[in-house]
Every structure is written in structure tokens, then in C-alpha cells.
């Protein structure tokens, strides 16, 4: 008997991650048996992280949702299997009833973000757009604050291709840990170091990346802007930059220079916790090495005043002459998805009605305030807000008041457990799609490698089939083009402009290998040359948003009720609540849930391995504690992921933030304070 042959397919990791890795999937007898890296991708170059290699177990996990399920009492756990047709009937009947009750679709809402970043996963949003006016989330919980900050200083966004970091003479990583969260970038950093570059890491936490750096600067959380201002002052005072050149290039330079002259360097050292010798060394490196690549991490901009911290770092990069320079520059975000047509989303609002928009960072609390009509139906997909959001108590309140909650997911998440109807979703191996990255500049095609597991369906298939069911019950309810399949949408997405941007003749070219976005460096250089003073350190928009017009440090207020700042970085082998079903990783997971400074542990009376309770007004969580010398004394570290979401301790109020009217500001996940007490018996 002949053994089944292995067939190879090209797939793309769709997770909310810098790399968007291309993969080669080995399929045998209709089942994914192995996943390896695709060497044809110019950024990932045939390598994957551990999670990527674990996909063969992820897709075949017994924890996969197999069939549509209905819960007879929300949160009861009393589930029963239903057919897809029954699910569509129940959902469509509720949607039609609510439209007839209120005379509009604004009582219908969805909540979606980054569980799967494939472009065809905008299908559900496209379906809602086809209803006319509805209630939709706007904003970005992850990186919007930093984007807004950079726009105050410069009217356009540009982040160099990350492969160019390999040619920098100095790499400064400010508040990011790529050795854990962007391992693909590390090879380009190591390539630069092999050519003599220095690696500097600035971070409150002694991370895996910090351990391999030439110089590690441990900074007090939230004081990054002050350190950047101190470095900028030293550059000017040391005549390492020419002020007359800065005056020509930067609007508002003279006022900013006066602010820098009055800056007390002793206070800079005291407040940031960075010694004068470290500041002097880093100033010298910024002033004498070129090109310099500076990377601003997303964690850095997750506090109240982090807009100002990002602006001040950007000002440092600009003053040092590295903002627009080949093989240097500022790395933050590449808005590639916004360069795509996104026709599956944008082509379906054929009624041209105005949607009711709600800030995604305060979604539950804002929905609770709505009336005329209130939101009574919520569809959640590509998200797990009861694990990942702030203000989870308000999510609980919202979920208890809604008439119907529908969740689409791969596994039974915390959010799915609180739904009325749960729909099984496909993974990337079971559908066609296109992918771009917010870090590298590549466009990749995702092949369908296997048939959907059990009765899982893609967002596109669900949108098509539900639109047909809605129109059966009420003709004209949805204008979603149900006749278009995945291949049709991909052809519509790869327009002539996209072909030109990626130097391809058709989307089929992507089957062979991913394509790279054309260089924008010269284009942006011309824009800068055309402006008399292309950079601005005086922003009227910042003033309108309640900030200083200048990129200066503004202190965050500490919490008088709780002495410890809670930092919640990503786990090594999970991504928020994802990959928990890959049991290969269990042997490599740390047994510790909480990390604090050794001296603090002594004061509380705990040792490594003891139970520690972390608490604030939102509640309490306990776990096994690890003591070390490197964690700052006022910091508690609890990683994302786990059975009990650490975000249950996170609560913020929109009205307390500068620029509160802007939905683009990120969720301030690192602005949370807690107290500690010794727990029960050692486990």
C-alpha cells in the first residue's frame, strides 16, 4: 500500500505580530502535519518563532470549536449543538426584529480587531456596512498613541524597511523586546553588530534583548521623554549638531532650544534613574555614529502622557540628523494596510448612511451610555475583549444587558463563554487570504491548504450566507455581494495601483513568492525638500488635544492608593489568549506568574515560589512569585495570557486623558497601579 504523499502550500501567520511570517505547510491525507518557514519571504527568510512551528498542533487541537453552539442562559455553560442554518435563522430574526423595532440598524454593533489580520477578515465589517448605518468601533488599542505623537512632529508617516537596520552603525531600541516579540528582526540587528554597530536597549525591564545589548539603560517607567530631552540638550551643548541647521529645518526650534537650555541635567538623572555617565555615552554615540536606527516600542506609549514621550524621542532623532537618512531613521509603524483598497470593507456601504462610531478603547462603557436606540445586538470576532480589554467589569455589565451576543472564534475563549451563539471559525490553513504587515513592507498570499475542520467557516463565507438569510426574511436588508468568493475579492483587492506598488503583474505572482512595497524614501525626501521647515516642534493640534505644543516631557501622575506600577508584557509562547491550546509549549512555560524585586519580596515576607496576591479596586489575582534583583522596586510584572486574564486589574477612564476626543489614542495598559500582600500556603 502506497503511503500518502505530502503536498506543500504557502500560508501566512495572521496574528497581531510584527513579522506576518510566510510559511510552507505540509499536508498529508488532508491534514496539516508540519509547518516550516518560507525562504522566499525577504524579511522572515525561512524562519519562524516557536508559535509558528506549533501551528500544526494549533490547527489540529481538540480544543477547536467544531460546530455552532447555543447557550440557553448566557454564562451558564449550558451549551447545545445547533446547525448553521439554525444559527443563521436565530441571528437574522433578531437583526430584522431590532431594525423593525427601532427603524434603523444602529442597535446592531460589532467589535473586531486583530485576532486575524488577513484582509478578507474585514468581511464581517463589510456585511455590517451593507446594512446602512450601524454602531461600529473606531480607534486602535495597540499603537495609536505613538502614531498620533509622530503626526504632531511630521505630517506624514514613514518607517524604513526593517531589513535596513542591518546597515546601521548604532541601533537604539527604546521600550521594545524583539528577542521575545519580533525575533525575525534580531537577525538584522545581529548583522549590524557583526559589522561593528552598537546595540543600546532602554527599558525599565531587563529583557531578553537587554541581555544581549552592548549597553542597557534601565529607565524609570514613563520618564522616556525626559531622557530624550536630556540627550537632545547634550547634543546641542556639546556642539555635536549645528544649531543654525536645526533653525533652518525645524519650525519652533528656537523656543524648543530655550526649553532645553533651562533643563536641569541633575534632575534628569534623578527622575529617570539614568546616571550622567550613561547619558554622556549615549549622547556621544548619537552624535558621532551615523546612520542611527531608533526603534520606539509600543509598550512605551501605553501611559497617559506617553504622547509626549514619543514626541521627545522623535525630536532627538530629528536633531541628531537621523530622522530621514538611508539605513537609519525612526522605526515605529508601517501603515501598509492603509495603502490597500480594502474593497471588501469599503465597497459595501452603498446606502451612504453615517455610522454611529464608538471608541474601541472604551467600547463597553460607551455602549452602555447609548440610547435612541440602545445597542441590543453585538457580534464579536477576531477579538477576545473579556481577556484583552480594560474595564472588564463594564464588559460584564454590557454582556448582561444585551439581547443577543454572537461570537466567532477558533476555540472557546473567555468572551465566547459569555455568548448566546458561538460560531466555529477557520484558521489560515482553511481559507484564501492576503496579508500585509505593520512592520515589514511585504505583501503575501495565503493559500487554502486543507478543508475546514469539522464545520468551521471563514468570515467571508459567514457574511455571504448570513446576508442571503437576512434578505430572505426582509428583502434588501443587506447589500453584501453574496456572489463573490475569496478569489473574486482578492482580484478586486489587487488593483492596478497595488500591482504598481508591489511590482507584480497579477495576484497570482504572489503564489510563487511575496512582493515588496516600492521604496518611498526618495518620495518622502522630495516632500521634505519642498517644505521650508519640514519638521515642526510646535503643534497647534497638540494644544487642541490638551498637550504642550512642544515635544516636552510631562510627568504622569502616580496613584496615591497603590504603590506598585503593573507592567503586563507579552508571554514568550503565547499571544494574549492565543496558543494556549498548544501543549508542546507547556514544558517551556515559566511556573511563575508574578515577578517583583527581591528587596520588596523580603519586605512582604515572600520567597520565590510563594503565593502572592496582587490587588486594586478592580479585584485581586494570585499567583506564584519570582524574586529577582533586576525588576524595579516599584514595578510588578505579570505577563499577558494565562487562564486568569491580568487585564481584570486594568481600569481607565477616557475623560482623564489628554486628547480624549481622539479615538486614535491607545489603551493605557501600563498606567495601572496595584498593591501586594502575601497569599496562602506555598503551592
Residue pairs with C-beta under 8 A, 6 or more apart in sequence:
4 28
4 29
5 28
6 26
6 27
6 28
6 33
7 26
7 27
7 28
8 24
8 25
8 26
8 27
9 24
9 25
9 27
9 429
9 447
9 448
9 449
10 22
10 23
10 24
10 25
10 38
10 444
10 445
10 446
10 447
10 511
11 22
11 23
11 24
11 25
11 35
11 428
11 429
11 446
11 447
11 449
12 20
12 21
12 22
12 23
12 118
12 428
12 433
12 435
12 444
12 445
12 446
13 19
13 20
13 21
13 23
13 48
13 51
13 52
13 55
13 428
14 20
14 116
14 117
14 118
14 121
14 428
14 433
14 435
14 446
15 51
15 116
15 117
15 575
15 578
16 113
16 114
16 115
16 117
16 142
16 575
16 576
17 181
17 182
17 575
18 178
18 181
18 182
18 184
18 185
18 437
18 438
18 439
18 440
19 43
19 44
19 49
19 182
19 183
19 184
19 185
19 437
19 439
19 440
20 117
20 435
20 436
20 437
20 439
20 440
20 442
20 444
21 37
21 38
21 41
21 44
21 47
21 48
21 49
21 52
21 184
22 37
22 38
22 40
22 41
22 44
22 442
22 444
22 514
23 35
23 36
23 37
23 38
23 48
23 52
23 55
24 35
24 36
24 37
24 38
25 32
25 34
25 35
25 55
25 429
25 449
26 32
26 33
26 34
26 35
26 36
27 33
27 449
27 450
30 450
30 451
31 60
31 450
32 55
32 56
32 59
32 60
32 429
32 449
32 450
33 56
34 56
35 48
35 52
35 53
35 55
35 56
36 46
36 48
36 53
37 44
37 45
37 46
37 47
37 48
37 52
38 44
38 46
38 514
39 45
39 46
40 512
40 513
40 514
41 442
41 444
41 513
41 514
42 163
42 442
42 514
42 516
43 162
43 163
43 184
43 437
43 440
43 441
43 442
44 184
44 440
45 184
45 187
47 183
47 184
47 187
49 183
49 184
50 572
50 573
50 585
50 588
51 573
51 574
51 575
51 579
51 582
54 579
54 582
54 584
54 585
55 427
55 429
57 581
57 582
57 583
57 584
58 427
58 579
58 581
58 582
59 427
59 429
59 430
59 450
59 453
60 453
61 411
61 581
61 582
63 411
63 412
63 581
64 410
64 411
64 424
64 453
64 454
64 456
64 581
65 409
65 410
65 411
65 412
65 416
65 422
65 423
65 424
65 425
65 456
66 424
66 453
66 454
66 455
66 456
67 81
67 82
67 424
67 454
67 455
68 81
68 82
68 83
68 84
68 86
68 87
68 421
68 422
68 423
68 424
68 455
69 79
69 80
69 81
69 82
69 421
69 422
70 79
70 80
70 82
70 86
70 87
70 90
70 420
70 421
70 422
71 77
71 78
71 79
71 419
71 420
71 421
71 422
72 78
72 80
74 399
74 400
74 405
74 418
74 419
74 420
75 399
75 417
75 418
77 417
79 422
82 90
82 421
84 455
84 457
84 465
87 421
87 423
88 465
88 466
88 469
89 469
90 421
91 404
91 406
91 421
91 466
91 469
92 466
92 469
92 470
92 472
92 473
93 473
94 377
94 403
94 404
95 105
95 108
95 377
95 470
95 477
96 470
96 473
96 474
96 477
98 105
98 107
98 108
98 373
98 376
98 377
98 403
99 105
99 107
99 108
99 131
99 474
99 477
101 107
101 373
102 373
104 132
104 133
104 373
105 131
105 132
105 133
105 134
106 133
106 134
106 135
106 356
106 373
106 375
107 135
107 373
107 374
107 375
107 376
107 377
108 128
108 131
108 134
108 135
108 375
108 377
108 379
109 134
109 135
109 136
109 358
109 367
109 375
109 377
109 378
109 379
110 124
110 125
110 128
110 134
110 136
110 137
110 378
110 379
110 380
110 381
111 137
111 360
111 363
111 378
111 379
111 380
111 383
111 385
112 124
112 125
112 137
112 380
112 381
112 382
112 383
113 137
113 141
113 360
113 382
113 383
114 142
114 382
114 383
115 381
115 382
115 383
115 384
115 409
115 578
116 382
116 425
116 428
116 459
117 337
117 435
118 428
118 431
118 433
118 434
118 435
118 446
119 337
119 340
119 342
119 344
119 433
119 434
119 435
119 436
119 493
120 344
120 431
120 432
120 433
120 434
120 458
120 459
120 460
120 486
120 489
120 490
121 381
121 382
121 433
121 459
122 342
122 344
122 345
123 344
123 458
123 459
123 460
123 462
123 463
124 379
124 381
124 408
124 459
124 462
124 463
125 136
125 345
126 344
126 345
126 347
126 348
126 463
126 480
127 348
127 463
127 466
127 467
127 478
127 480
128 134
128 136
128 379
129 345
129 346
129 348
129 349
129 355
130 348
130 349
130 350
130 467
130 478
130 479
130 480
131 477
131 478
132 349
132 351
132 353
133 351
133 353
133 354
133 355
133 356
134 355
134 356
135 355
135 356
135 357
135 358
135 367
135 370
135 375
136 355
136 356
136 357
136 358
137 357
137 358
137 359
137 360
137 363
138 357
138 358
138 359
138 360
138 663
139 359
139 360
139 361
139 663
139 664
139 665
140 147
140 360
140 663
140 664
140 666
141 360
141 361
141 389
141 666
141 667
142 298
142 666
142 667
143 298
143 301
143 332
143 333
143 438
143 666
144 663
144 664
144 665
144 666
145 301
145 302
145 306
145 307
145 310
145 664
145 665
145 666
146 296
146 298
146 300
146 301
146 306
146 310
146 332
146 333
146 666
147 157
147 332
147 333
147 664
148 307
148 659
148 662
148 664
148 665
149 301
149 306
149 307
149 308
149 309
149 310
149 311
149 314
150 157
150 310
150 311
150 314
150 330
150 332
151 157
151 541
152 307
152 311
152 536
152 539
152 541
152 542
152 547
152 551
153 311
153 314
153 315
153 318
153 535
153 536
153 537
153 539
153 551
154 314
154 323
154 534
154 535
154 536
156 524
156 527
157 333
157 334
157 335
158 324
158 329
158 520
158 521
158 524
159 329
159 330
159 331
159 332
159 333
159 334
159 439
160 293
160 327
160 328
160 329
160 331
160 521
161 440
161 441
161 516
161 519
162 185
162 188
162 331
162 439
162 440
163 188
163 440
164 188
164 293
164 326
164 327
164 329
165 171
165 185
165 188
165 189
165 192
165 293
165 295
165 331
166 188
166 189
166 191
166 192
166 195
167 192
167 195
167 291
167 327
168 192
168 197
168 291
168 292
168 293
168 327
168 328
169 192
169 196
169 197
169 198
169 289
169 290
169 291
169 292
170 197
170 198
170 200
170 285
170 286
170 289
170 290
170 291
170 292
170 293
171 189
171 192
171 193
171 197
171 198
171 199
171 200
171 292
171 293
171 295
172 200
172 202
172 282
172 286
172 292
172 293
172 294
172 295
173 199
173 200
173 201
173 202
173 203
173 209
173 213
173 295
173 297
174 202
174 203
174 224
174 294
174 295
174 296
174 297
174 300
174 313
175 202
175 203
175 224
175 296
175 297
175 298
175 299
175 300
176 182
176 203
176 209
176 295
176 296
176 297
176 298
176 299
176 300
177 203
177 205
177 207
177 208
177 209
177 210
177 297
177 569
178 185
178 186
178 189
178 209
178 295
179 186
179 207
179 208
179 209
179 211
179 212
180 207
180 208
180 209
180 569
180 570
180 572
181 570
182 439
184 440
185 439
186 209
189 199
192 199
192 293
193 199
193 214
198 214
198 215
198 285
198 289
199 212
199 213
199 214
199 215
200 213
200 214
200 215
200 216
200 217
200 282
200 285
201 207
201 209
201 210
201 213
201 215
201 216
201 217
202 217
202 219
202 224
202 227
203 209
203 210
203 216
203 217
203 218
203 219
203 297
204 218
204 219
204 220
204 221
204 567
204 632
204 635
205 567
205 569
205 630
205 631
205 632
205 635
205 637
206 216
206 218
206 630
206 631
207 569
210 216
215 278
215 281
215 282
217 227
217 274
217 278
217 282
218 273
218 274
218 630
218 632
219 227
219 272
219 273
219 274
220 271
220 272
220 273
220 632
221 303
221 565
221 567
221 632
221 635
221 670
222 303
222 305
222 306
222 309
222 555
222 556
223 271
223 272
223 273
223 309
223 553
224 300
224 309
224 312
224 313
225 305
225 308
225 309
225 310
225 311
225 312
225 313
225 551
225 552
225 553
225 554
226 268
226 271
226 272
226 312
226 553
227 268
227 272
227 274
227 279
228 309
228 312
228 313
228 315
228 316
228 553
229 259
229 260
229 263
229 268
229 312
229 315
229 316
229 552
229 553
230 263
230 265
230 268
230 269
230 272
230 279
231 279
231 282
231 283
231 286
231 316
232 260
232 312
232 315
232 316
232 319
232 320
233 260
233 261
233 263
233 265
234 265
234 279
234 280
234 283
235 241
235 283
235 286
235 287
235 316
235 319
235 320
236 243
236 246
236 257
236 260
236 319
238 283
238 287
240 283
240 284
240 286
240 287
240 288
240 320
241 287
241 319
241 320
241 321
243 253
243 257
246 253
246 257
246 319
247 253
247 254
248 533
249 318
249 533
249 534
249 535
250 256
250 318
250 319
250 533
250 535
250 536
250 537
251 533
251 535
251 536
251 537
251 538
252 536
252 537
252 538
252 549
252 550
253 537
255 537
255 538
255 550
256 315
256 537
256 538
256 550
256 551
256 552
259 550
259 552
265 276
265 279
268 274
268 279
269 275
269 276
269 279
271 555
285 292
286 292
286 316
286 320
286 322
287 320
290 321
290 322
290 325
290 328
291 322
291 325
291 326
291 327
291 328
291 329
292 317
292 320
292 322
292 328
293 322
293 327
293 328
293 329
293 331
294 313
294 316
294 317
294 322
294 329
294 330
294 331
295 331
295 332
296 310
296 313
296 314
296 330
296 331
296 332
298 666
299 567
299 569
299 670
300 306
300 309
300 310
301 307
301 309
301 310
301 666
302 666
302 667
302 668
302 669
302 670
302 671
303 309
303 556
303 668
303 670
303 671
304 556
304 557
304 656
304 657
304 658
304 668
304 671
305 553
305 554
305 555
305 556
305 658
306 668
307 542
307 545
307 547
307 658
307 659
307 665
308 547
308 548
308 551
308 552
308 553
308 554
309 553
310 332
311 542
311 551
312 551
312 552
312 553
314 323
314 330
314 551
315 537
315 551
317 323
317 329
317 330
318 535
322 328
322 329
322 330
323 329
323 330
323 535
324 521
324 524
324 525
324 528
326 521
333 438
333 439
334 437
334 438
334 439
334 440
334 441
335 438
336 436
336 437
336 438
336 441
336 443
336 517
337 436
337 438
339 436
339 501
339 517
340 434
340 436
340 493
340 498
341 492
341 493
341 495
341 497
341 498
342 493
343 489
343 492
343 493
344 460
344 489
344 492
344 493
347 481
347 492
348 479
348 480
348 481
350 479
351 479
356 370
357 663
358 366
358 367
358 370
359 366
359 654
359 663
360 663
361 390
361 654
361 663
361 665
361 666
361 667
362 391
362 654
363 385
363 389
364 385
364 389
364 391
364 394
364 395
364 397
364 398
365 391
365 394
365 654
367 375
367 378
367 398
368 394
368 397
368 398
368 401
375 402
376 402
376 403
376 404
377 402
377 403
377 404
377 406
378 398
378 402
378 404
378 405
378 406
379 406
379 407
379 408
380 405
380 406
380 407
380 408
380 415
380 419
381 407
381 408
381 409
381 425
381 459
382 408
382 459
383 415
384 409
384 413
384 414
384 415
384 416
384 576
384 577
385 392
385 395
385 415
386 392
386 395
386 396
386 399
386 413
386 414
386 415
386 418
386 645
387 413
387 414
387 415
387 576
387 577
387 645
387 647
388 576
388 577
388 640
388 645
388 647
389 395
389 647
389 667
390 647
390 650
390 651
390 652
390 667
390 669
391 650
391 651
391 652
392 618
392 645
392 647
392 648
392 650
393 618
393 651
396 418
399 405
399 418
404 420
404 421
405 418
405 419
405 420
405 421
406 419
406 420
406 421
406 422
406 423
407 413
407 415
407 416
407 418
407 419
407 421
407 422
407 423
408 422
408 423
408 424
408 425
408 459
408 462
409 415
409 416
409 422
409 423
409 424
409 425
410 424
410 425
410 426
410 427
410 456
411 580
411 581
412 422
413 577
414 577
414 645
416 422
423 457
423 462
424 453
424 454
424 455
424 456
424 457
425 456
425 457
425 458
425 459
426 452
426 453
426 456
426 457
426 458
427 453
427 456
428 446
429 448
429 449
429 450
430 448
430 449
430 450
430 451
430 452
430 453
430 456
430 458
431 446
431 448
431 452
431 458
431 460
431 486
432 445
432 446
432 447
432 448
432 486
432 487
432 490
433 445
433 446
433 486
433 490
434 443
434 444
434 445
434 446
434 490
434 493
434 494
434 507
434 510
435 443
435 444
435 445
435 446
436 442
436 443
436 444
441 516
441 517
442 514
442 515
442 516
442 517
443 498
443 502
443 510
443 514
443 515
443 516
443 517
444 510
444 514
445 490
445 507
445 510
445 511
445 514
447 511
448 486
452 458
457 465
458 486
460 485
460 486
460 489
463 480
464 480
464 482
464 484
465 482
466 478
467 478
467 480
467 482
468 482
470 477
470 478
471 477
471 478
484 492
490 507
491 507
493 507
494 504
494 506
494 507
499 505
499 506
500 518
501 517
501 518
502 515
502 516
502 517
502 518
503 515
503 516
503 518
504 510
504 515
509 515
527 534
528 534
537 550
537 551
538 549
538 550
539 547
539 549
539 550
540 549
542 548
542 549
543 549
545 658
545 659
545 661
545 662
546 658
546 659
546 660
547 554
547 658
547 659
548 554
556 671
558 565
558 673
559 673
561 616
561 617
561 673
561 675
562 616
562 673
562 674
562 675
563 634
563 673
563 675
564 596
564 634
564 635
564 636
564 673
564 674
564 675
564 676
565 634
565 635
565 636
565 670
565 672
565 673
566 614
566 635
566 636
566 638
566 646
566 649
566 650
566 670
566 672
566 673
566 674
567 635
567 636
567 637
567 638
567 670
568 637
568 638
568 639
568 640
568 646
568 647
568 650
568 669
568 670
569 637
569 639
569 640
570 576
570 639
570 640
570 641
571 589
571 639
571 640
571 641
571 642
572 588
573 579
573 582
573 585
573 588
573 589
574 580
574 585
574 640
574 641
574 642
575 640
575 641
576 640
576 641
577 641
577 645
579 585
579 641
580 641
580 643
590 626
591 624
592 608
592 609
592 623
592 624
592 625
592 626
593 623
593 624
593 625
593 638
593 639
593 642
594 612
594 614
594 623
594 624
594 625
594 626
594 636
594 637
594 638
595 625
595 626
595 627
595 628
595 631
595 636
595 637
595 638
596 612
596 625
596 626
596 627
596 631
596 635
596 636
596 637
596 676
597 627
597 628
597 629
597 631
597 632
597 633
597 635
598 627
598 628
598 629
599 633
600 633
600 676
601 607
601 608
601 625
601 627
604 612
604 676
604 677
604 678
605 678
606 612
606 625
606 627
606 678
606 679
607 627
608 625
608 626
608 627
609 624
609 625
609 626
609 682
609 683
610 624
610 625
610 678
610 679
610 682
611 622
611 623
611 624
611 625
611 678
611 679
611 680
611 681
611 682
611 683
612 622
612 623
612 624
612 625
612 676
612 677
612 678
612 679
613 620
613 621
613 622
613 676
613 677
613 678
613 679
614 620
614 621
614 622
614 623
614 636
614 638
614 649
614 674
614 675
614 676
615 621
615 649
615 674
615 675
615 676
615 677
616 649
616 672
616 673
616 674
616 675
617 651
618 648
618 649
618 650
618 651
619 648
619 649
621 638
621 644
621 646
621 648
621 649
622 679
622 680
623 638
624 683
631 637
636 674
636 676
638 646
639 646
640 646
640 647
647 669
649 672
649 674
650 669
650 672
651 672
652 667
652 668
652 671
652 672
654 660
657 665
657 668
659 665
